[in-house]
Amino acid sequence: MIALPTPQTCCECPMARPLYEDRFCCGNNLSKVVRGRFPATAECLDAVTNHPERYFQPLPLPDLHGLEPEWVCDRIHLNLNWLDVHDDEPGADGDLAIEVCHQHLRIGYLRRDADVYYCERLVGTRSPDPYWLALHLIHPDYLYRVPNEIVIDQSLVPDYF
């Protein structure tokens, strides 16, 4: 059973659809554009509980041509900041583990459950690869040309062996 998310800010809300940088389209009011740092209201929490049909559904990723998702994240400046890396003891399952930032703007958090990562905005999507999961938090328009650019750059490197 999947626990219902309880967002504190708009960037944690499962109804938030990414637009550009720190701007999201509110799934509770489709004409409203919000910033990721805006606090959740009682109306938001009610909508998250009572309207799961409005949850953000990530668009399919474009073909990555067999590239590691970490390379693609690096190319588009999608940074993953591990929050529990310096703790002496591991955090409990479900604790915030990774902050996902595009350039300098936070776009969401990933949580860890054993060796699998998940995000409350991506209900039902889990992965052992946090970079693959982070790619689903951004709009795929950022990605369409990037795998091709990486493959072309790799082909231009001379083969010395």
Beta strands, then each sheet from edge to edge (+ up, - down):
strand 1: 16-20
strand 2: 23-26
strand 3: 33-35
strand 4: 78-82
strand 5: 96-102
strand 6: 105-113
strand 7: 116-118
strand 8: 126-127
sheet 1: 1+ 2- 3+
sheet 2: 4+ 5- 6+ 7- 8+
end
